[in-house]
Amino acid sequence: MSGEAKLPKEFLWGYATASYQIEGSASEGGRAPSIWDAFCKTPGKIRDGSSGDIASDSYRLWKEDVVLLTSYGVKAYRFSLSWSRIIPKGGRNDPINEEGIQFYRTLLEELLHNGIVPFVTLHHWDSPQGLHDKYGGWLNKDEIIEDYVNYAKVCFRAFGDIVQNWITHNEPWCVSLLGYGSGRFAPGHVGDTEHWIVAHNLLLAHAYAVKAYREEFKPAQGGQIGITLDCQWTIPYDDSPENVEATARALDFKLTRFADPIYRGQYPARVKTIIGDRLPEFSPEERAIVQGSSDFFGLNTYTTHVIQHDGDGDESVGFVKMGHTRSDGTQLGTQSEFDWLQTYGPGFRNLLNYLWKTYQKPIYVTENGFAVKNENNVTSQEAIHDKDRAEYFEQYTKALLQAVTEDGADVRGYFGWSLLDNFEWADGYLVRFGVTRVDYDTQRRTPKDSAAFLSKWFKDHIHG
């Protein structure tokens, strides 16, 4: 292996999870409901009628999860804190739950004891139901920003001496559009205006939390802080001008409308032209705080989309049609359980290069993974041999290595999604992303072939 290209010895790799998807114990340890607890109780919202009440039971079995991580040889672990486990009612004048603080503190110390670097996400979709009931949650700009920044500061004080890597929000596109536009995610609002307001407020809350960290905590704690955005690479269906333009527009509506304010200080012109006055504006003071408010580029990415112009389509995604079929009728790659996800490693390489060249910020791939088709309908023994997931990771790690060693992209970390099979949001327990099989009846964890692949690949491809 000595002559083969390798990643730098400082490169961090591991797995990612999210609190509501794995913890369970939804009403234990002083935790109060999040918007997802309430959403799951609404009939018809979750495909199998389930919830995260038990999930992968990681609130009780977290030690087993750390043992798993250690056995896989990971260097880092990305997980999220449950806001309503730390401040049950959520607000800046509400009591802090010391039992919740202690739970996460103990987990963090165990990770560090095992040589695993924690990456901590403050908000992975599960904002407190108490704030939603009180003033509309993310729709109320002034209130939610103050409460979110207070929550962030509570976490910086409680954990900042041992946490060096902070992520403010996970995928603001999903929080806003799916939660306040299509209604597919919590809190289930449907409309064409609210999601623009929520997206704007998420950016501001992120920026003010970063400002607080940099001014009040970083001088002593010395960590880094940023945000995770989700994006799939886009390629045109053919070389017609309207489809080439639609491809650029799709990227603007998915990624650039979040990335450009953060790294360049303004919304992209295409989005402003189409959305008009429904797109909120930053004041000069806000623009100055938002611009430059991420130390790195946190990227969640899963696939590549083939884009066609669709003038009668959905405005919220830029009037485009997304698929995986090329103009010659061929597919990009292996189909997953989701219609939006196929394997296509070259798109991952292209996206990494695009982000590095465009924004010039170090990149951490904070989620990347594959849901094997029909995996939930086979026996545990069959599911362990997850050939399609292992082949997906083979393609994407190859693309990662090429982007870093051949193209010069500054990628510093990679987190596979996910460590465990878990509660997959609106799809409940019908879809699995884990490299570890979870038997939901017994909560037994069994490593899959994909876990073995990634462990060996990173062992072989990081300089010793």
C-alpha positions in Angstrom: 0.0 0.0 0.0 3.0 2.3 0.4 2.9 3.5 -3.2 -0.8 4.2 -3.3 -2.3 7.7 -2.8 -3.4 8.3 0.8 -5.2 10.9 2.8 -3.3 13.0 5.3 -2.7 11.5 8.7 -4.8 14.3 10.3 -7.9 13.2 8.3 -10.8 12.3 10.5 -13.3 9.6 9.6 -16.2 8.1 11.5 -20.0 7.9 11.6 -22.9 10.3 12.2 -26.1 10.0 14.1 -28.9 12.3 15.3 -30.5 12.5 18.7 -34.1 11.9 17.8 -33.3 9.1 15.4 -31.3 7.0 17.9 -31.8 8.0 21.6 -35.3 6.9 22.5 -36.2 7.5 26.1 -38.2 10.4 24.9 -39.8 11.2 28.3 -36.9 10.0 30.5 -34.0 11.9 32.1 -36.0 15.1 32.2 -36.4 15.4 28.4 -39.5 17.2 27.2 -41.1 16.9 23.7 -39.6 18.2 20.5 -41.6 19.1 17.4 -40.9 15.6 16.1 -42.5 14.0 19.2 -45.7 16.0 18.4 -45.5 15.4 14.7 -45.2 11.6 15.1 -48.5 11.6 17.0 -50.3 13.1 14.0 -52.0 10.3 12.1 -50.7 9.6 8.7 -47.4 11.6 9.0 -45.1 8.6 9.6 -45.4 5.8 7.1 -45.5 3.0 9.7 -47.2 5.0 12.4 -44.1 4.9 14.6 -42.0 7.5 16.4 -38.6 8.0 18.0 -39.9 7.1 21.5 -37.6 4.1 21.5 -35.6 4.4 18.3 -32.2 2.6 18.6 -32.4 3.0 22.4 -29.0 4.8 22.5 -29.9 6.8 25.6 -29.6 3.5 27.5 -27.1 1.7 25.2 -24.7 4.5 24.5 -21.8 2.5 25.9 -22.4 -0.3 23.4 -22.4 2.4 20.7 -19.0 3.7 21.8 -17.7 0.1 21.9 -18.9 -0.3 18.3 -17.2 2.9 17.2 -14.0 1.8 18.8 -14.2 -1.6 17.2 -14.6 0.0 13.8 -11.4 2.0 14.3 -13.0 5.4 13.8 -11.2 8.7 14.5 -14.3 10.8 15.1 -18.1 10.6 15.8 -20.7 13.2 14.9 -23.8 13.2 17.0 -26.5 15.8 17.9 -27.7 17.1 21.2 -31.4 17.1 22.0 -32.3 20.7 22.8 -35.3 19.6 24.8 -33.2 17.2 26.9 -30.9 20.1 27.9 -33.5 22.9 28.2 -36.8 21.0 28.3 -39.1 24.0 27.6 -36.4 25.5 25.3 -36.4 29.2 26.3 -33.7 31.5 27.6 -35.6 31.9 30.9 -36.4 28.2 31.3 -34.6 25.8 33.7 -31.6 23.8 32.5 -31.9 20.0 32.9 -28.7 19.0 34.6 -29.5 15.3 34.0 -29.4 15.9 30.3 -26.1 17.9 30.6 -24.6 15.0 32.5 -25.7 12.4 30.0 -23.9 14.1 27.1 -20.9 15.0 29.3 -20.4 11.4 30.2 -20.8 10.3 26.5 -18.2 12.9 25.4 -15.7 11.9 28.1 -16.1 8.2 27.1 -15.5 9.1 23.4 -12.3 11.0 24.3 -11.2 8.2 26.6 -11.3 6.0 23.5 -9.5 8.4 21.3 -12.6 9.5 19.3 -13.0 13.1 18.4 -16.5 14.4 18.9 -18.3 16.6 16.4 -21.4 18.0 18.1 -24.5 19.3 16.3 -26.6 21.6 18.3 -29.8 21.4 16.2 -30.6 18.3 14.1 -34.3 19.2 13.4 -35.7 18.5 16.9 -36.4 22.0 18.3 -38.5 22.1 21.5 -42.3 21.8 21.1 -42.6 24.3 24.0 -41.2 27.1 21.8 -43.4 26.1 18.9 -46.4 26.3 21.1 -45.3 29.5 22.8 -44.6 31.7 19.8 -44.4 29.6 16.6 -40.8 28.4 16.9 -38.7 29.2 13.8 -41.3 31.5 12.4 -40.7 34.1 15.1 -37.4 35.7 14.3 -36.6 37.7 17.4 -37.7 35.1 19.9 -36.2 32.0 18.4 -32.8 33.6 17.7 -32.5 34.7 21.3 -33.6 31.3 22.6 -31.3 29.4 20.2 -28.3 31.5 21.0 -29.0 31.0 24.7 -29.2 27.2 24.2 -25.9 27.3 22.2 -24.2 29.2 25.0 -25.4 26.7 27.6 -23.8 23.9 25.5 -20.6 25.9 25.0 -20.3 26.4 28.7 -21.1 22.8 29.6 -19.0 21.0 27.0 -16.7 23.5 25.3 -13.7 22.5 27.3 -13.8 19.0 25.7 -15.5 19.8 22.4 -13.5 21.4 19.6 -15.9 20.9 16.7 -19.4 22.5 16.7 -22.1 22.4 14.1 -25.0 24.8 14.5 -27.7 23.4 12.3 -28.1 20.2 10.3 -29.6 20.8 6.8 -31.6 24.1 7.1 -33.1 23.3 3.6 -34.9 20.2 5.1 -35.9 22.1 8.3 -37.5 24.9 6.3 -38.8 23.4 3.1 -39.9 20.0 4.3 -41.2 21.4 7.7 -42.8 24.6 6.6 -43.4 24.1 2.8 -44.3 20.6 1.8 -45.4 19.6 5.3 -43.6 16.2 5.0 -41.5 16.9 8.2 -42.2 18.5 11.5 -44.0 20.7 12.3 -46.0 19.8 9.1 -46.9 23.3 7.8 -47.8 23.6 4.1 -47.4 26.8 2.1 -45.2 28.9 -0.2 -44.0 31.6 2.1 -43.3 30.3 5.6 -40.3 28.2 4.5 -38.5 31.2 3.2 -38.9 33.0 6.5 -37.8 29.9 8.5 -34.7 29.5 6.2 -33.8 33.1 6.8 -34.2 32.8 10.6 -32.1 29.6 10.7 -29.3 31.5 9.0 -29.5 34.3 11.4 -29.7 32.0 14.5 -26.6 30.2 13.2 -24.7 33.4 12.6 -25.5 34.9 16.1 -24.6 31.6 17.8 -21.2 31.7 15.9 -20.7 35.3 16.9 -21.3 34.4 20.6 -18.9 31.4 20.3 -16.1 33.4 18.7 -16.4 36.3 21.1 -17.1 34.6 24.4 -15.8 31.0 24.2 -13.3 30.5 21.4 -10.5 32.6 23.0 -10.4 30.1 25.9 -11.7 26.9 24.2 -10.0 27.3 20.8 -12.5 25.2 18.8 -14.1 25.6 15.4 -17.7 26.2 14.5 -19.7 25.9 11.3 -22.9 24.7 9.7 -23.9 21.6 7.7 -25.7 22.1 4.4 -27.2 19.3 2.3 -26.6 19.2 -1.5 -26.6 16.7 -4.3 -24.5 17.3 -7.4 -26.5 18.3 -10.4 -25.8 17.5 -14.1 -28.0 18.6 -17.1 -30.2 16.1 -18.9 -28.7 17.2 -22.1 -26.8 20.3 -23.4 -29.8 22.3 -24.3 -29.6 25.9 -22.9 -32.8 25.5 -20.8 -31.5 22.4 -19.1 -28.0 23.8 -18.5 -29.6 26.8 -16.9 -32.0 24.6 -14.9 -29.0 22.7 -13.6 -27.4 25.9 -12.2 -30.8 27.0 -10.9 -31.3 23.7 -9.0 -28.0 24.2 -7.3 -28.9 27.7 -6.3 -32.3 26.7 -4.8 -30.8 23.8 -2.9 -27.4 24.9 -1.8 -26.3 28.4 -2.9 -29.2 30.2 -1.2 -27.7 29.0 2.1 -24.0 28.9 1.2 -23.8 32.3 -0.5 -25.1 34.4 2.5 -22.7 32.5 4.8 -19.6 32.7 2.7 -20.4 35.7 0.4 -22.9 37.8 2.3 -25.9 37.7 -0.1 -28.6 35.5 -1.6 -28.0 34.3 -5.2 -29.5 36.5 -7.9 -31.5 33.7 -9.5 -33.4 33.0 -6.2 -34.1 36.7 -5.5 -35.4 37.2 -9.0 -37.8 34.3 -8.9 -39.0 34.6 -5.2 -39.2 38.4 -5.1 -40.4 40.0 -1.8 -41.2 36.6 -0.2 -37.5 36.2 0.3 -36.6 38.2 3.5 -33.7 40.7 3.3 -30.7 41.0 5.7 -30.2 44.3 7.3 -26.6 45.7 6.9 -25.8 44.6 10.4 -27.2 41.1 9.9 -25.4 40.7 6.6 -22.1 41.5 8.3 -22.8 38.9 11.0 -23.9 36.2 8.6 -21.0 36.6 6.1 -18.0 34.6 7.2 -20.0 32.8 9.9 -18.6 29.3 9.3 -15.1 28.1 9.8 -15.6 25.1 7.5 -18.0 23.8 4.9 -20.1 21.0 6.5 -21.6 18.9 3.7 -24.3 16.2 3.7 -24.5 14.6 0.3 -25.9 11.3 -1.0 -26.3 11.3 -4.7 -26.3 13.1 -8.1 -29.4 14.4 -9.9 -30.0 14.7 -13.6 -31.8 18.0 -14.1 -34.4 19.2 -16.6 -36.3 22.5 -16.8 -39.9 22.2 -15.7 -41.7 25.5 -16.1 -44.9 24.1 -14.6 -43.0 22.5 -11.7 -42.3 23.4 -8.1 -41.2 27.0 -7.5 -39.6 26.1 -4.2 -36.9 24.0 -5.9 -36.5 26.3 -8.9 -38.9 24.9 -11.5 -36.8 21.8 -12.3 -37.4 18.1 -12.6 -34.9 15.9 -10.8 -34.1 12.3 -11.7 -31.4 9.8 -12.4 -32.1 9.0 -16.1 -29.8 10.4 -18.7 -31.0 11.5 -22.1 -29.9 8.2 -23.6 -32.2 6.3 -21.2 -29.4 4.9 -18.9 -29.4 5.3 -15.2 -26.6 6.9 -13.1 -26.2 3.8 -10.9 -27.6 1.4 -8.4 -31.1 2.3 -7.1 -31.6 2.6 -3.4 -34.8 2.3 -1.3 -35.5 6.0 -2.0 -36.4 7.2 -5.5 -34.1 10.2 -5.0 -31.0 8.2 -4.3 -28.7 6.3 -6.7 -25.0 5.4 -6.5 -22.9 7.8 -8.5 -19.3 8.4 -7.2 -18.1 10.7 -10.0 -20.8 13.3 -8.9 -19.3 13.3 -5.4 -15.9 14.1 -6.7 -17.3 16.9 -8.8 -19.3 18.4 -5.9 -16.2 18.4 -3.6 -14.2 20.2 -6.2 -16.9 22.7 -6.9 -17.3 23.6 -3.2 -13.6 23.9 -2.6 -13.1 26.1 -5.7 -16.2 28.2 -5.0 -16.0 28.8 -1.3 -12.3 28.1 -0.4 -13.3 26.6 3.0 -12.1 23.3 4.5 -14.7 20.6 3.9 -16.1 18.1 6.3 -18.4 15.5 4.7 -20.8 15.3 7.7 -23.1 12.7 6.1 -22.8 10.2 3.2 -24.6 6.9 2.9 -27.0 4.5 1.2 -30.3 2.9 1.9 -30.2 -0.6 0.4 -33.4 -1.5 -1.5 -35.7 -3.9 0.4 -33.2 -4.3 3.3 -36.0 -4.0 5.8 -37.8 -7.0 4.2 -35.0 -9.6 4.5 -33.6 -11.5 7.4 -31.0 -10.1 9.7 -28.5 -12.5 8.3 -29.2 -11.4 4.8 -29.2 -7.7 5.7 -25.7 -8.0 7.2 -24.3 -8.7 3.7 -25.2 -5.3 2.4 -23.5 -5.5 -1.0 -25.1 -2.4 -2.5 -24.1 -0.2 0.5 -20.5 -1.5 0.5 -20.3 -0.9 -3.3 -21.7 2.6 -2.7 -19.0 3.4 -0.1 -16.3 1.9 -2.5 -17.3 4.4 -5.2 -17.6 7.4 -2.8 -14.4 6.8 -0.9 -12.6 6.4 -4.3 -14.1 9.8 -5.4 -13.0 11.3 -2.0 -9.5 10.1 -2.4 -9.3 11.5 -6.0 -10.7 14.9 -5.0 -8.1 15.2 -2.3 -5.0 13.7 -3.8 -5.5 14.4 -7.5 -7.6 17.6 -7.5 -6.3 19.3 -4.4 -9.7 19.8 -2.6 -9.2 20.5 1.1 -11.4 17.8 2.6 -10.6 17.1 6.2 -13.2 14.6 7.4 -15.8 12.0 6.3 -18.7 10.7 8.3 -20.7 7.8 7.0 -24.5 7.8 7.6 -25.2 6.1 9.7 -23.6 4.2 12.6 -26.9 2.4 13.3 -30.2 1.6 11.7 -32.6 4.1 13.2 -35.8 6.1 13.0 -35.8 7.4 9.5 -38.1 10.4 10.0 -41.3 10.3 8.0 -40.4 6.7 6.8 -40.2 5.5 10.4 -38.4 2.1 10.6 -39.1 1.0 7.0 -35.8 2.3 5.7 -32.3 1.5 6.9 -29.1 3.4 6.5 -26.9 1.8 9.2 -23.6 0.1 8.8 -24.8 -1.7 12.0 -27.9 -3.9 11.9 -30.3 -3.1 14.7 -32.9 -5.7 15.7 -35.6 -3.3 17.0 -37.2 -6.1 19.1 -34.1 -6.8 21.0 -31.9 -3.7 20.1 -29.1 -6.1 19.3 -26.4 -4.5 17.2 -24.7 -6.5 14.4 -22.0 -5.1 12.1 -22.7 -5.3 8.4 -20.2 -5.9 5.6 -20.2 -2.1 4.8 -18.8 -1.4 8.2 -15.9 -3.8 7.6 -15.3 -2.2 4.2 -15.0 1.3 5.6 -12.8 0.2 8.5 -10.3 -1.5 6.2 -10.5 1.3 3.5 -9.6 4.1 5.9 -7.0 2.0 7.7 -5.3 1.5 4.3 -5.8 5.0 2.9 -4.8 7.3 5.8 -1.1 8.0 6.3 0.1 6.4 9.5 
